[in-house]
Amino acid sequence: MVEQLQKHIPAKGRPSKLSIEDQILLCLSYWREYRTLFHVATSYGVSEPTASRIVRHVEIA
C-alpha cells in the first residue's frame, strides 16, 4: 500500500505532517472503526479537514 501511495505524492508543495504509513493508518482506522473524522484527526494530531483530505487521497490512490 505504501508503494502505491508513494506513486501519487506530488513532487511540489508542502510536505505532509504525517508519514505515508500514518496516512494509511489514519484512513484504515476511519474505515474500520467507523469513527468520525473529528476523532480520527485528534488521534493523529491533525485538523478535521486535513484528515478528510488524507482519506480522499488514499481512496483515490
Predicted model as a PDB file, atoms N, CA, C, CB and O in Angstrom, pLDDT in the B-factor column:
MODEL        1                                                                  
ATOM      1  N   MET A   1       0.823  -1.187   0.000  1.00 86.00           N  
ATOM      2  CA  MET A   1       0.000   0.000   0.000  1.00 86.00           C  
ATOM      3  C   MET A   1       0.869   1.252   0.000  1.00 86.00           C  
ATOM      4  CB  MET A   1      -0.938  -0.003   1.202  1.00 86.00           C  
ATOM      5  O   MET A   1       0.548   2.244  -0.655  1.00 86.00           O  
ATOM      6  N   VAL A   2       1.959   1.197   0.733  1.00 86.00           N  
ATOM      7  CA  VAL A   2       2.848   2.354   0.807  1.00 86.00           C  
ATOM      8  C   VAL A   2       3.437   2.655  -0.565  1.00 86.00           C  
ATOM      9  CB  VAL A   2       3.972   2.114   1.833  1.00 86.00           C  
ATOM     10  O   VAL A   2       3.517   3.816  -0.966  1.00 86.00           O  
ATOM     11  N   GLU A   3       3.846   1.625  -1.277  1.00 85.00           N  
ATOM     12  CA  GLU A   3       4.437   1.828  -2.607  1.00 85.00           C  
ATOM     13  C   GLU A   3       3.433   2.446  -3.571  1.00 85.00           C  
ATOM     14  CB  GLU A   3       4.951   0.499  -3.172  1.00 85.00           C  
ATOM     15  O   GLU A   3       3.791   3.321  -4.360  1.00 85.00           O  
ATOM     16  N   GLN A   4       2.192   2.005  -3.517  1.00 84.00           N  
ATOM     17  CA  GLN A   4       1.161   2.553  -4.400  1.00 84.00           C  
ATOM     18  C   GLN A   4       0.866   4.007  -4.072  1.00 84.00           C  
ATOM     19  CB  GLN A   4      -0.119   1.728  -4.300  1.00 84.00           C  
ATOM     20  O   GLN A   4       0.662   4.816  -4.978  1.00 84.00           O  
ATOM     21  N   LEU A   5       0.840   4.350  -2.790  1.00 83.00           N  
ATOM     22  CA  LEU A   5       0.559   5.720  -2.393  1.00 83.00           C  
ATOM     23  C   LEU A   5       1.722   6.648  -2.725  1.00 83.00           C  
ATOM     24  CB  LEU A   5       0.249   5.782  -0.906  1.00 83.00           C  
ATOM     25  O   LEU A   5       1.504   7.816  -3.045  1.00 83.00           O  
ATOM     26  N   GLN A   6       2.956   6.147  -2.654  1.00 81.00           N  
ATOM     27  CA  GLN A   6       4.119   6.970  -2.977  1.00 81.00           C  
ATOM     28  C   GLN A   6       4.113   7.407  -4.432  1.00 81.00           C  
ATOM     29  CB  GLN A   6       5.398   6.213  -2.674  1.00 81.00           C  
ATOM     30  O   GLN A   6       4.665   8.459  -4.756  1.00 81.00           O  
ATOM     31  N   LYS A   7       3.511   6.639  -5.304  1.00 82.00           N  
ATOM     32  CA  LYS A   7       3.443   6.998  -6.720  1.00 82.00           C  
ATOM     33  C   LYS A   7       2.574   8.221  -6.948  1.00 82.00           C  
ATOM     34  CB  LYS A   7       2.912   5.833  -7.535  1.00 82.00           C  
ATOM     35  O   LYS A   7       2.738   8.912  -7.954  1.00 82.00           O  
ATOM     36  N   HIS A   8       1.648   8.504  -6.029  1.00 78.00           N  
ATOM     37  CA  HIS A   8       0.686   9.588  -6.202  1.00 78.00           C  
ATOM     38  C   HIS A   8       1.025  10.833  -5.388  1.00 78.00           C  
ATOM     39  CB  HIS A   8      -0.684   9.109  -5.828  1.00 78.00           C  
ATOM     40  O   HIS A   8       0.221  11.763  -5.326  1.00 78.00           O  
ATOM     41  N   ILE A   9       2.197  10.866  -4.767  1.00 77.00           N  
ATOM     42  CA  ILE A   9       2.589  12.045  -3.990  1.00 77.00           C  
ATOM     43  C   ILE A   9       3.205  13.065  -4.940  1.00 77.00           C  
ATOM     44  CB  ILE A   9       3.593  11.667  -2.845  1.00 77.00           C  
ATOM     45  O   ILE A   9       4.134  12.744  -5.681  1.00 77.00           O  
ATOM     46  N   PRO A  10       2.689  14.298  -4.919  1.00 72.00           N  
ATOM     47  CA  PRO A  10       3.249  15.319  -5.808  1.00 72.00           C  
ATOM     48  C   PRO A  10       4.660  15.722  -5.373  1.00 72.00           C  
ATOM     49  CB  PRO A  10       2.338  16.554  -5.840  1.00 72.00           C  
ATOM     50  O   PRO A  10       4.989  15.706  -4.186  1.00 72.00           O  
ATOM     51  N   ALA A  11       5.475  16.078  -6.348  1.00 70.00           N  
ATOM     52  CA  ALA A  11       6.856  16.469  -6.064  1.00 70.00           C  
ATOM     53  C   ALA A  11       6.926  17.868  -5.466  1.00 70.00           C  
ATOM     54  CB  ALA A  11       7.697  16.403  -7.336  1.00 70.00           C  
ATOM     55  O   ALA A  11       7.844  18.177  -4.706  1.00 70.00           O  
ATOM     56  N   LYS A  12       5.972  18.701  -5.804  1.00 79.00           N  
ATOM     57  CA  LYS A  12       5.971  20.074  -5.305  1.00 79.00           C  
ATOM     58  C   LYS A  12       5.024  20.203  -4.129  1.00 79.00           C  
ATOM     59  CB  LYS A  12       5.579  21.060  -6.416  1.00 79.00           C  
ATOM     60  O   LYS A  12       4.229  19.309  -3.839  1.00 79.00           O  
ATOM     61  N   GLY A  13       5.130  21.334  -3.464  1.00 79.00           N  
ATOM     62  CA  GLY A  13       4.196  21.627  -2.392  1.00 79.00           C  
ATOM     63  C   GLY A  13       4.759  21.343  -1.015  1.00 79.00           C  
ATOM     64  O   GLY A  13       5.890  20.885  -0.851  1.00 79.00           O  
ATOM     65  N   ARG A  14       3.940  21.628  -0.055  1.00 82.00           N  
ATOM     66  CA  ARG A  14       4.328  21.468   1.334  1.00 82.00           C  
ATOM     67  C   ARG A  14       4.278  19.987   1.728  1.00 82.00           C  
ATOM     68  CB  ARG A  14       3.414  22.307   2.249  1.00 82.00           C  
ATOM     69  O   ARG A  14       3.318  19.291   1.397  1.00 82.00           O  
ATOM     70  N   PRO A  15       5.298  19.507   2.427  1.00 81.00           N  
ATOM     71  CA  PRO A  15       5.276  18.106   2.835  1.00 81.00           C  
ATOM     72  C   PRO A  15       4.199  17.868   3.897  1.00 81.00           C  
ATOM     73  CB  PRO A  15       6.656  17.682   3.369  1.00 81.00           C  
ATOM     74  O   PRO A  15       3.870  18.766   4.672  1.00 81.00           O  
ATOM     75  N   SER A  16       3.670  16.680   3.923  1.00 82.00           N  
ATOM     76  CA  SER A  16       2.619  16.329   4.867  1.00 82.00           C  
ATOM     77  C   SER A  16       3.184  16.208   6.273  1.00 82.00           C  
ATOM     78  CB  SER A  16       1.938  15.022   4.453  1.00 82.00           C  
ATOM     79  O   SER A  16       4.339  15.829   6.468  1.00 82.00           O  
ATOM     80  N   LYS A  17       2.342  16.540   7.253  1.00 88.00           N  
ATOM     81  CA  LYS A  17       2.747  16.415   8.648  1.00 88.00           C  
ATOM     82  C   LYS A  17       2.888  14.947   9.048  1.00 88.00           C  
ATOM     83  CB  LYS A  17       1.735  17.118   9.559  1.00 88.00           C  
ATOM     84  O   LYS A  17       3.705  14.601   9.902  1.00 88.00           O  
ATOM     85  N   LEU A  18       2.089  14.100   8.427  1.00 91.00           N  
ATOM     86  CA  LEU A  18       2.110  12.674   8.739  1.00 91.00           C  
ATOM     87  C   LEU A  18       2.911  11.905   7.693  1.00 91.00           C  
ATOM     88  CB  LEU A  18       0.680  12.122   8.827  1.00 91.00           C  
ATOM     89  O   LEU A  18       2.934  12.270   6.517  1.00 91.00           O  
ATOM     90  N   SER A  19       3.558  10.850   8.135  1.00 91.00           N  
ATOM     91  CA  SER A  19       4.262   9.984   7.193  1.00 91.00           C  
ATOM     92  C   SER A  19       3.239   9.225   6.356  1.00 91.00           C  
ATOM     93  CB  SER A  19       5.210   8.998   7.939  1.00 91.00           C  
ATOM     94  O   SER A  19       2.052   9.202   6.679  1.00 91.00           O  
ATOM     95  N   ILE A  20       3.703   8.617   5.298  1.00 91.00           N  
ATOM     96  CA  ILE A  20       2.804   7.853   4.427  1.00 91.00           C  
ATOM     97  C   ILE A  20       2.161   6.705   5.198  1.00 91.00           C  
ATOM     98  CB  ILE A  20       3.566   7.310   3.199  1.00 91.00           C  
ATOM     99  O   ILE A  20       0.979   6.413   5.016  1.00 91.00           O  
ATOM    100  N   GLU A  21       2.934   6.061   6.050  1.00 93.00           N  
ATOM    101  CA  GLU A  21       2.403   4.965   6.842  1.00 93.00           C  
ATOM    102  C   GLU A  21       1.285   5.448   7.765  1.00 93.00           C  
ATOM    103  CB  GLU A  21       3.517   4.312   7.655  1.00 93.00           C  
ATOM    104  O   GLU A  21       0.255   4.788   7.903  1.00 93.00           O  
ATOM    105  N   ASP A  22       1.502   6.626   8.406  1.00 95.00           N  
ATOM    106  CA  ASP A  22       0.474   7.172   9.286  1.00 95.00           C  
ATOM    107  C   ASP A  22      -0.771   7.594   8.510  1.00 95.00           C  
ATOM    108  CB  ASP A  22       1.026   8.356  10.061  1.00 95.00           C  
ATOM    109  O   ASP A  22      -1.886   7.477   9.017  1.00 95.00           O  
ATOM    110  N   GLN A  23      -0.587   8.079   7.301  1.00 93.00           N  
ATOM    111  CA  GLN A  23      -1.733   8.444   6.482  1.00 93.00           C  
ATOM    112  C   GLN A  23      -2.581   7.212   6.164  1.00 93.00           C  
ATOM    113  CB  GLN A  23      -1.269   9.124   5.186  1.00 93.00           C  
ATOM    114  O   GLN A  23      -3.809   7.271   6.209  1.00 93.00           O  
ATOM    115  N   ILE A  24      -1.928   6.110   5.848  1.00 93.00           N  
ATOM    116  CA  ILE A  24      -2.650   4.871   5.566  1.00 93.00           C  
ATOM    117  C   ILE A  24      -3.349   4.370   6.822  1.00 93.00           C  
ATOM    118  CB  ILE A  24      -1.693   3.795   5.021  1.00 93.00           C  
ATOM    119  O   ILE A  24      -4.495   3.925   6.758  1.00 93.00           O  
ATOM    120  N   LEU A  25      -2.668   4.438   7.965  1.00 94.00           N  
ATOM    121  CA  LEU A  25      -3.283   4.004   9.211  1.00 94.00           C  
ATOM    122  C   LEU A  25      -4.472   4.879   9.581  1.00 94.00           C  
ATOM    123  CB  LEU A  25      -2.260   4.015  10.334  1.00 94.00           C  
ATOM    124  O   LEU A  25      -5.477   4.375  10.082  1.00 94.00           O  
ATOM    125  N   LEU A  26      -4.373   6.182   9.341  1.00 95.00           N  
ATOM    126  CA  LEU A  26      -5.490   7.093   9.595  1.00 95.00           C  
ATOM    127  C   LEU A  26      -6.695   6.673   8.773  1.00 95.00           C  
ATOM    128  CB  LEU A  26      -5.098   8.551   9.271  1.00 95.00           C  
ATOM    129  O   LEU A  26      -7.806   6.577   9.295  1.00 95.00           O  
ATOM    130  N   CYS A  27      -6.480   6.425   7.504  1.00 94.00           N  
ATOM    131  CA  CYS A  27      -7.565   6.034   6.610  1.00 94.00           C  
ATOM    132  C   CYS A  27      -8.158   4.686   7.017  1.00 94.00           C  
ATOM    133  CB  CYS A  27      -7.067   5.975   5.164  1.00 94.00           C  
ATOM    134  O   CYS A  27      -9.379   4.531   7.037  1.00 94.00           O  
ATOM    135  N   LEU A  28      -7.323   3.727   7.336  1.00 94.00           N  
ATOM    136  CA  LEU A  28      -7.806   2.406   7.730  1.00 94.00           C  
ATOM    137  C   LEU A  28      -8.583   2.457   9.042  1.00 94.00           C  
ATOM    138  CB  LEU A  28      -6.638   1.435   7.857  1.00 94.00           C  
ATOM    139  O   LEU A  28      -9.584   1.757   9.201  1.00 94.00           O  
ATOM    140  N   SER A  29      -8.128   3.278   9.975  1.00 94.00           N  
ATOM    141  CA  SER A  29      -8.872   3.388  11.235  1.00 94.00           C  
ATOM    142  C   SER A  29     -10.205   4.085  11.012  1.00 94.00           C  
ATOM    143  CB  SER A  29      -8.047   4.150  12.289  1.00 94.00           C  
ATOM    144  O   SER A  29     -11.187   3.763  11.681  1.00 94.00           O  
ATOM    145  N   TYR A  30     -10.257   5.023  10.095  1.00 94.00           N  
ATOM    146  CA  TYR A  30     -11.522   5.685   9.760  1.00 94.00           C  
ATOM    147  C   TYR A  30     -12.508   4.687   9.162  1.00 94.00           C  
ATOM    148  CB  TYR A  30     -11.282   6.848   8.778  1.00 94.00           C  
ATOM    149  O   TYR A  30     -13.684   4.673   9.526  1.00 94.00           O  
ATOM    150  N   TRP A  31     -12.028   3.860   8.250  1.00 93.00           N  
ATOM    151  CA  TRP A  31     -12.899   2.877   7.611  1.00 93.00           C  
ATOM    152  C   TRP A  31     -13.312   1.759   8.572  1.00 93.00           C  
ATOM    153  CB  TRP A  31     -12.204   2.280   6.395  1.00 93.00           C  
ATOM    154  O   TRP A  31     -14.485   1.390   8.630  1.00 93.00           O  
ATOM    155  N   ARG A  32     -12.368   1.233   9.310  1.00 94.00           N  
ATOM    156  CA  ARG A  32     -12.606   0.037  10.123  1.00 94.00           C  
ATOM    157  C   ARG A  32     -13.432   0.323  11.366  1.00 94.00           C  
ATOM    158  CB  ARG A  32     -11.293  -0.577  10.528  1.00 94.00           C  
ATOM    159  O   ARG A  32     -14.341  -0.438  11.699  1.00 94.00           O  
ATOM    160  N   GLU A  33     -13.121   1.417  12.054  1.00 92.00           N  
ATOM    161  CA  GLU A  33     -13.731   1.668  13.356  1.00 92.00           C  
ATOM    162  C   GLU A  33     -14.968   2.554  13.279  1.00 92.00           C  
ATOM    163  CB  GLU A  33     -12.725   2.297  14.270  1.00 92.00           C  
ATOM    164  O   GLU A  33     -15.617   2.795  14.297  1.00 92.00           O  
ATOM    165  N   TYR A  34     -15.300   3.038  12.093  1.00 88.00           N  
ATOM    166  CA  TYR A  34     -16.456   3.912  11.899  1.00 88.00           C  
ATOM    167  C   TYR A  34     -16.429   5.121  12.831  1.00 88.00           C  
ATOM    168  CB  TYR A  34     -17.739   3.130  12.114  1.00 88.00           C  
ATOM    169  O   TYR A  34     -17.467   5.567  13.321  1.00 88.00           O  
ATOM    170  N   ARG A  35     -15.232   5.638  13.064  1.00 90.00           N  
ATOM    171  CA  ARG A  35     -15.090   6.837  13.887  1.00 90.00           C  
ATOM    172  C   ARG A  35     -15.320   8.063  13.017  1.00 90.00           C  
ATOM    173  CB  ARG A  35     -13.688   6.893  14.562  1.00 90.00           C  
ATOM    174  O   ARG A  35     -15.180   8.005  11.795  1.00 90.00           O  
ATOM    175  N   THR A  36     -15.672   9.162  13.649  1.00 93.00           N  
ATOM    176  CA  THR A  36     -15.843  10.393  12.892  1.00 93.00           C  
ATOM    177  C   THR A  36     -14.475  10.936  12.511  1.00 93.00           C  
ATOM    178  CB  THR A  36     -16.646  11.439  13.704  1.00 93.00           C  
ATOM    179  O   THR A  36     -13.464  10.592  13.124  1.00 93.00           O  
ATOM    180  N   LEU A  37     -14.453  11.787  11.495  1.00 94.00           N  
ATOM    181  CA  LEU A  37     -13.192  12.399  11.092  1.00 94.00           C  
ATOM    182  C   LEU A  37     -12.611  13.237  12.222  1.00 94.00           C  
ATOM    183  CB  LEU A  37     -13.388  13.260   9.843  1.00 94.00           C  
ATOM    184  O   LEU A  37     -11.393  13.334  12.365  1.00 94.00           O  
ATOM    185  N   PHE A  38     -13.479  13.841  13.022  1.00 96.00           N  
ATOM    186  CA  PHE A  38     -13.003  14.637  14.153  1.00 96.00           C  
ATOM    187  C   PHE A  38     -12.184  13.784  15.116  1.00 96.00           C  
ATOM    188  CB  PHE A  38     -14.184  15.280  14.891  1.00 96.00           C  
ATOM    189  O   PHE A  38     -11.102  14.195  15.535  1.00 96.00           O  
ATOM    190  N   HIS A  39     -12.684  12.602  15.474  1.00 95.00           N  
ATOM    191  CA  HIS A  39     -11.986  11.741  16.423  1.00 95.00           C  
ATOM    192  C   HIS A  39     -10.707  11.146  15.828  1.00 95.00           C  
ATOM    193  CB  HIS A  39     -12.908  10.626  16.884  1.00 95.00           C  
ATOM    194  O   HIS A  39      -9.696  11.021  16.519  1.00 95.00           O  
ATOM    195  N   VAL A  40     -10.757  10.786  14.564  1.00 95.00           N  
ATOM    196  CA  VAL A  40      -9.554  10.268  13.908  1.00 95.00           C  
ATOM    197  C   VAL A  40      -8.493  11.363  13.825  1.00 95.00           C  
ATOM    198  CB  VAL A  40      -9.888   9.730  12.491  1.00 95.00           C  
ATOM    199  O   VAL A  40      -7.312  11.114  14.069  1.00 95.00           O  
ATOM    200  N   ALA A  41      -8.922  12.573  13.480  1.00 95.00           N  
ATOM    201  CA  ALA A  41      -7.986  13.693  13.356  1.00 95.00           C  
ATOM    202  C   ALA A  41      -7.320  14.015  14.689  1.00 95.00           C  
ATOM    203  CB  ALA A  41      -8.707  14.929  12.824  1.00 95.00           C  
ATOM    204  O   ALA A  41      -6.113  14.254  14.732  1.00 95.00           O  
ATOM    205  N   THR A  42      -8.083  14.025  15.770  1.00 96.00           N  
ATOM    206  CA  THR A  42      -7.483  14.321  17.073  1.00 96.00           C  
ATOM    207  C   THR A  42      -6.522  13.221  17.502  1.00 96.00           C  
ATOM    208  CB  THR A  42      -8.570  14.504  18.133  1.00 96.00           C  
ATOM    209  O   THR A  42      -5.539  13.499  18.189  1.00 96.00           O  
ATOM    210  N   SER A  43      -6.785  11.988  17.112  1.00 95.00           N  
ATOM    211  CA  SER A  43      -5.875  10.889  17.451  1.00 95.00           C  
ATOM    212  C   SER A  43      -4.523  11.047  16.768  1.00 95.00           C  
ATOM    213  CB  SER A  43      -6.495   9.550  17.064  1.00 95.00           C  
ATOM    214  O   SER A  43      -3.493  10.659  17.319  1.00 95.00           O  
ATOM    215  N   TYR A  44      -4.530  11.616  15.568  1.00 95.00           N  
ATOM    216  CA  TYR A  44      -3.288  11.764  14.805  1.00 95.00           C  
ATOM    217  C   TYR A  44      -2.708  13.171  14.866  1.00 95.00           C  
ATOM    218  CB  TYR A  44      -3.526  11.389  13.370  1.00 95.00           C  
ATOM    219  O   TYR A  44      -1.665  13.428  14.266  1.00 95.00           O  
ATOM    220  N   GLY A  45      -3.359  14.083  15.573  1.00 95.00           N  
ATOM    221  CA  GLY A  45      -2.819  15.424  15.758  1.00 95.00           C  
ATOM    222  C   GLY A  45      -2.923  16.313  14.536  1.00 95.00           C  
ATOM    223  O   GLY A  45      -2.079  17.184  14.330  1.00 95.00           O  
ATOM    224  N   VAL A  46      -3.944  16.106  13.725  1.00 96.00           N  
ATOM    225  CA  VAL A  46      -4.174  16.950  12.553  1.00 96.00           C  
ATOM    226  C   VAL A  46      -5.587  17.519  12.643  1.00 96.00           C  
ATOM    227  CB  VAL A  46      -3.972  16.144  11.221  1.00 96.00           C  
ATOM    228  O   VAL A  46      -6.379  17.107  13.491  1.00 96.00           O  
ATOM    229  N   SER A  47      -5.892  18.459  11.771  1.00 95.00           N  
ATOM    230  CA  SER A  47      -7.229  19.041  11.768  1.00 95.00           C  
ATOM    231  C   SER A  47      -8.203  18.116  11.034  1.00 95.00           C  
ATOM    232  CB  SER A  47      -7.212  20.442  11.112  1.00 95.00           C  
ATOM    233  O   SER A  47      -7.797  17.210  10.306  1.00 95.00           O  
ATOM    234  N   GLU A  48      -9.484  18.367  11.243  1.00 95.00           N  
ATOM    235  CA  GLU A  48     -10.516  17.558  10.586  1.00 95.00           C  
ATOM    236  C   GLU A  48     -10.465  17.685   9.064  1.00 95.00           C  
ATOM    237  CB  GLU A  48     -11.896  17.965  11.089  1.00 95.00           C  
ATOM    238  O   GLU A  48     -10.585  16.670   8.376  1.00 95.00           O  
ATOM    239  N   PRO A  49     -10.290  18.906   8.500  1.00 96.00           N  
ATOM    240  CA  PRO A  49     -10.173  18.992   7.038  1.00 96.00           C  
ATOM    241  C   PRO A  49      -8.941  18.253   6.492  1.00 96.00           C  
ATOM    242  CB  PRO A  49     -10.117  20.453   6.616  1.00 96.00           C  
ATOM    243  O   PRO A  49      -8.986  17.690   5.399  1.00 96.00           O  
ATOM    244  N   THR A  50      -7.855  18.260   7.252  1.00 94.00           N  
ATOM    245  CA  THR A  50      -6.664  17.539   6.823  1.00 94.00           C  
ATOM    246  C   THR A  50      -6.926  16.037   6.809  1.00 94.00           C  
ATOM    247  CB  THR A  50      -5.477  17.867   7.739  1.00 94.00           C  
ATOM    248  O   THR A  50      -6.516  15.340   5.881  1.00 94.00           O  
ATOM    249  N   ALA A  51      -7.600  15.546   7.827  1.00 95.00           N  
ATOM    250  CA  ALA A  51      -7.943  14.119   7.867  1.00 95.00           C  
ATOM    251  C   ALA A  51      -8.840  13.760   6.689  1.00 95.00           C  
ATOM    252  CB  ALA A  51      -8.641  13.759   9.200  1.00 95.00           C  
ATOM    253  O   ALA A  51      -8.682  12.695   6.091  1.00 95.00           O  
ATOM    254  N   SER A  52      -9.771  14.633   6.356  1.00 95.00           N  
ATOM    255  CA  SER A  52     -10.654  14.395   5.219  1.00 95.00           C  
ATOM    256  C   SER A  52      -9.859  14.332   3.921  1.00 95.00           C  
ATOM    257  CB  SER A  52     -11.724  15.488   5.132  1.00 95.00           C  
ATOM    258  O   SER A  52     -10.100  13.458   3.088  1.00 95.00           O  
ATOM    259  N   ARG A  53      -8.916  15.249   3.742  1.00 93.00           N  
ATOM    260  CA  ARG A  53      -8.081  15.240   2.532  1.00 93.00           C  
ATOM    261  C   ARG A  53      -7.236  13.974   2.454  1.00 93.00           C  
ATOM    262  CB  ARG A  53      -7.171  16.477   2.498  1.00 93.00           C  
ATOM    263  O   ARG A  53      -7.067  13.404   1.376  1.00 93.00           O  
ATOM    264  N   ILE A  54      -6.710  13.538   3.585  1.00 92.00           N  
ATOM    265  CA  ILE A  54      -5.893  12.325   3.602  1.00 92.00           C  
ATOM    266  C   ILE A  54      -6.736  11.122   3.206  1.00 92.00           C  
ATOM    267  CB  ILE A  54      -5.265  12.106   4.995  1.00 92.00           C  
ATOM    268  O   ILE A  54      -6.292  10.295   2.410  1.00 92.00           O  
ATOM    269  N   VAL A  55      -7.939  11.011   3.745  1.00 94.00           N  
ATOM    270  CA  VAL A  55      -8.817   9.878   3.415  1.00 94.00           C  
ATOM    271  C   VAL A  55      -9.137   9.893   1.928  1.00 94.00           C  
ATOM    272  CB  VAL A  55     -10.128   9.927   4.250  1.00 94.00           C  
ATOM    273  O   VAL A  55      -9.074   8.854   1.272  1.00 94.00           O  
ATOM    274  N   ARG A  56      -9.480  11.062   1.388  1.00 92.00           N  
ATOM    275  CA  ARG A  56      -9.788  11.138  -0.051  1.00 92.00           C  
ATOM    276  C   ARG A  56      -8.565  10.775  -0.886  1.00 92.00           C  
ATOM    277  CB  ARG A  56     -10.283  12.554  -0.429  1.00 92.00           C  
ATOM    278  O   ARG A  56      -8.689  10.078  -1.892  1.00 92.00           O  
ATOM    279  N   HIS A  57      -7.393  11.238  -0.481  1.00 89.00           N  
ATOM    280  CA  HIS A  57      -6.177  10.968  -1.237  1.00 89.00           C  
ATOM    281  C   HIS A  57      -5.858   9.468  -1.237  1.00 89.00           C  
ATOM    282  CB  HIS A  57      -4.997  11.766  -0.655  1.00 89.00           C  
ATOM    283  O   HIS A  57      -5.484   8.913  -2.270  1.00 89.00           O  
ATOM    284  N   VAL A  58      -6.003   8.828  -0.103  1.00 89.00           N  
ATOM    285  CA  VAL A  58      -5.718   7.393  -0.015  1.00 89.00           C  
ATOM    286  C   VAL A  58      -6.758   6.602  -0.811  1.00 89.00           C  
ATOM    287  CB  VAL A  58      -5.701   6.928   1.467  1.00 89.00           C  
ATOM    288  O   VAL A  58      -6.419   5.607  -1.452  1.00 89.00           O  
ATOM    289  N   GLU A  59      -8.017   7.034  -0.775  1.00 87.00           N  
ATOM    290  CA  GLU A  59      -9.061   6.337  -1.534  1.00 87.00           C  
ATOM    291  C   GLU A  59      -8.801   6.412  -3.038  1.00 87.00           C  
ATOM    292  CB  GLU A  59     -10.438   6.931  -1.212  1.00 87.00           C  
ATOM    293  O   GLU A  59      -9.035   5.441  -3.757  1.00 87.00           O  
ATOM    294  N   ILE A  60      -8.325   7.543  -3.507  1.00 83.00           N  
ATOM    295  CA  ILE A  60      -8.061   7.721  -4.937  1.00 83.00           C  
ATOM    296  C   ILE A  60      -6.863   6.893  -5.385  1.00 83.00           C  
ATOM    297  CB  ILE A  60      -7.821   9.198  -5.256  1.00 83.00           C  
ATOM    298  O   ILE A  60      -6.867   6.320  -6.475  1.00 83.00           O  
ATOM    299  N   ALA A  61      -5.838   6.835  -4.537  1.00 77.00           N  
ATOM    300  CA  ALA A  61      -4.632   6.097  -4.892  1.00 77.00           C  
ATOM    301  C   ALA A  61      -4.936   4.638  -4.828  1.00 77.00           C  
ATOM    302  CB  ALA A  61      -3.453   6.450  -3.973  1.00 77.00           C  
ATOM    303  O   ALA A  61      -4.061   3.813  -5.090  1.00 77.00           O  
TER     304      ALA A  61                                                      
ENDMDL                                                                          
END                                                                             
